[in-house]
């Protein structure tokens, strides 16, 4: 019953999600293996946003079970390593930390994220909104769980979302959008040249990993 109480509190209209939900201005960059990737310019930023889309051959709740499994990030999210669940505030809100493994000589980047889940009814569309957190805003106990590694640059500004739209009892459409200001001395041209790979390989791997047997019994959505 507690989970459904939280669901009632977090049922929101899609208009309340991040502004990246707008559909204008996207340019198709890659369409391969059932995954479509788009990019677009972002006002007052040298770095492009990306959007990836594909269809998962599973029901909505199995997709959400994967999203609930922080440790599994390394199995499907492109360049993800060292994921840590900092705190699960409720079934629909959590803080997590992950490192983006970037090729040498570029320093790895880390993300400290707040994930907030909401669902539209009656469509059952679920959005997992992602925004960066300032470690200084965390409680002392949570801040101590954030690794202190001088060789990794903490990204100060990123926002986006995963959106899951049930198509039927065996298929779920997923949309992954993100815009990141990577912090530190990284040329925008370099970052923009790699931005297509992140959603492409993330969604391609997600389609396989989400079919794992351990995700079959999660049914809150």
matplotlib code that plots the C-alpha trace (Angstrom):
import matplotlib.pyplot as plt

x = [0.0, 2.9, 4.1, 0.7, 0.6, 3.8, 2.5, -0.6, 1.7, 3.9, 1.4, 2.2, 1.4, 4.2, 4.4, 5.9, 9.0, 12.3, 12.2, 14.1, 10.7, 10.0, 10.1, 11.4, 14.9, 16.0, 18.3, 18.5, 22.1, 22.0, 19.3, 20.7, 19.7, 16.3, 17.8, 17.3, 19.5, 18.9, 20.9, 20.1, 21.6, 20.8, 20.5, 23.5, 25.5, 28.3, 27.3, 24.5, 21.6, 20.8, 17.7, 17.6, 14.6, 13.9, 11.4, 12.0, 10.5, 9.2, 6.3, 6.6, 7.2, 10.2, 11.7, 11.1, 12.7, 15.9, 15.8, 15.4, 18.7, 21.4, 24.2, 23.2, 24.1, 27.5, 25.7, 23.8, 24.5, 27.3, 30.7, 29.1, 31.3, 31.3, 27.6, 26.5, 23.0, 23.5, 20.0, 16.6, 14.3, 11.2, 10.2, 10.0, 13.0, 16.7, 20.2, 22.8, 26.4, 28.2, 31.4, 31.6, 34.6, 36.2, 39.1, 42.6, 43.9, 40.5, 39.7, 36.7, 33.5, 31.2, 27.5, 25.7, 22.0, 18.6, 16.1, 12.4, 9.8, 6.3, 3.5, 0.7, -2.7, -4.5, -1.7, 0.7, 3.6, 6.4, 9.1, 12.4, 13.6, 17.3, 19.0, 22.4, 22.9, 25.4, 27.1, 26.9, 23.1, 23.2, 22.9, 26.2, 25.6, 24.8, 27.7, 30.1, 28.9, 30.0, 33.5, 36.3, 38.5, 40.7, 41.3, 37.6, 35.7, 32.2, 29.7, 27.9, 25.1, 23.1, 19.4, 17.3, 15.0, 14.1, 10.5, 8.7, 5.5, 3.7, 2.7, 1.1, 1.7, 5.0, 6.5, 7.6, 8.9, 11.7, 13.0, 16.3, 17.1, 20.0, 22.0, 25.2, 27.7, 30.7, 32.8, 36.5, 38.6, 36.8, 36.5, 32.8, 33.8, 35.2, 32.2, 29.7, 31.5, 30.9, 27.4, 25.6, 27.3, 25.9, 22.2, 22.9, 24.9, 22.9, 19.6, 21.0, 22.4, 19.2, 17.1, 19.1, 19.7, 16.1, 15.1, 16.9, 14.9, 15.4, 13.2, 10.0, 8.3, 8.4, 4.9, 4.1, 3.4]
y = [0.0, 2.4, 2.1, 3.1, 6.0, 7.3, 6.7, 8.9, 11.7, 11.5, 11.1, 14.1, 15.4, 15.1, 18.9, 18.9, 17.0, 18.6, 21.0, 18.4, 16.8, 19.3, 17.6, 20.5, 20.7, 17.1, 15.8, 12.1, 11.0, 7.2, 4.6, 1.1, -2.2, -0.9, 2.2, 5.8, 8.6, 12.3, 15.4, 19.1, 22.3, 23.7, 27.4, 29.0, 25.7, 24.5, 20.9, 19.1, 17.2, 13.7, 11.6, 7.8, 5.6, 1.9, -0.7, -3.2, -6.7, -6.7, -5.4, -2.0, -3.4, -5.4, -2.2, -0.5, -3.4, -2.8, 0.9, 0.0, -2.1, 0.5, -2.1, -3.3, 0.1, -1.4, -4.1, -1.7, 2.0, 3.0, 3.7, 3.3, 2.1, 2.2, 2.9, 3.6, 4.0, 6.9, 6.9, 5.5, 8.2, 6.4, 3.9, 6.8, 8.9, 8.2, 9.6, 7.7, 8.1, 6.8, 7.3, 7.7, 5.8, 8.0, 7.2, 8.3, 11.0, 12.5, 12.4, 10.3, 12.2, 11.4, 12.1, 12.6, 12.3, 12.6, 10.3, 11.0, 8.6, 9.8, 8.1, 9.4, 7.7, 6.1, 5.8, 4.3, 6.2, 6.3, 9.0, 8.8, 12.4, 12.8, 16.0, 16.6, 17.2, 19.4, 17.2, 20.1, 19.9, 16.3, 15.2, 14.4, 10.7, 10.8, 13.0, 10.6, 7.9, 10.0, 8.9, 11.5, 10.8, 13.7, 12.1, 12.2, 15.4, 15.7, 17.0, 20.0, 20.3, 17.6, 16.9, 14.5, 11.5, 8.0, 7.7, 4.3, 4.0, 0.6, -0.5, -3.8, -6.6, -7.6, -4.3, -1.0, 2.0, 3.8, 7.3, 8.5, 12.2, 14.0, 17.2, 17.5, 20.3, 18.0, 20.4, 20.8, 21.5, 19.4, 20.7, 20.9, 19.4, 16.3, 15.8, 16.4, 13.8, 11.1, 12.1, 9.7, 6.6, 7.1, 6.6, 4.1, 1.6, 2.3, 1.4, -1.5, -3.1, -2.3, -4.4, -7.5, -7.0, -6.1, -9.7, -11.2, -13.6, -11.5, -8.7, -10.7, -10.2, -6.4, -5.1, -1.6, 0.0]
z = [0.0, 0.7, -2.9, -4.3, -1.8, -3.3, -6.8, -6.0, -4.9, -8.0, -10.8, -13.0, -16.4, -19.0, -19.2, -15.8, -17.0, -18.1, -21.1, -23.2, -23.7, -26.5, -29.9, -32.1, -33.5, -33.5, -36.3, -36.9, -36.6, -36.5, -37.2, -36.8, -35.1, -34.1, -32.3, -33.5, -32.2, -32.6, -31.5, -31.3, -30.3, -26.8, -26.2, -24.4, -24.5, -26.7, -26.0, -27.9, -26.3, -27.5, -27.8, -28.3, -29.0, -29.3, -28.4, -25.6, -26.0, -22.5, -20.5, -18.7, -15.2, -16.4, -17.7, -14.4, -12.5, -14.5, -13.6, -9.9, -10.1, -9.6, -9.7, -13.1, -14.7, -15.7, -17.8, -20.0, -19.7, -22.0, -20.2, -16.8, -13.9, -10.1, -9.6, -6.0, -4.6, -2.2, -0.8, -1.8, -0.4, -1.5, -4.2, -6.6, -5.6, -5.1, -5.2, -7.1, -8.2, -11.3, -13.2, -17.0, -18.2, -20.9, -23.1, -22.2, -21.9, -21.0, -17.3, -16.3, -15.4, -12.5, -12.1, -8.8, -9.8, -8.3, -10.1, -9.7, -11.1, -12.2, -14.0, -16.2, -15.9, -17.7, -20.3, -17.7, -19.3, -16.8, -16.7, -14.8, -14.6, -13.9, -12.5, -11.0, -7.3, -5.5, -2.9, -0.4, -0.4, 0.9, 4.5, 6.1, 6.0, 2.3, 1.4, 3.0, 0.6, -2.4, -3.4, -3.1, -6.1, -7.2, -10.6, -11.5, -12.5, -11.0, -13.6, -12.2, -14.7, -16.5, -16.9, -18.9, -18.6, -19.5, -20.6, -20.9, -22.9, -22.8, -26.3, -25.3, -22.8, -24.5, -25.7, -24.2, -26.1, -24.4, -25.0, -23.5, -23.5, -21.9, -22.0, -20.1, -19.4, -18.8, -16.6, -16.9, -20.0, -22.6, -26.2, -27.3, -30.6, -28.9, -26.7, -29.5, -31.7, -29.1, -28.1, -30.4, -29.0, -25.5, -26.3, -29.1, -27.1, -23.9, -25.5, -27.5, -24.4, -22.4, -24.8, -23.9, -20.2, -19.4, -20.4, -17.4, -15.3, -12.2, -13.5, -14.0, -10.6, -10.2, -10.8, -9.3, -12.6]

ax = plt.figure().add_subplot(projection="3d")
ax.plot(x, y, z, "-o")
ax.set_aspect("equal")
plt.show()
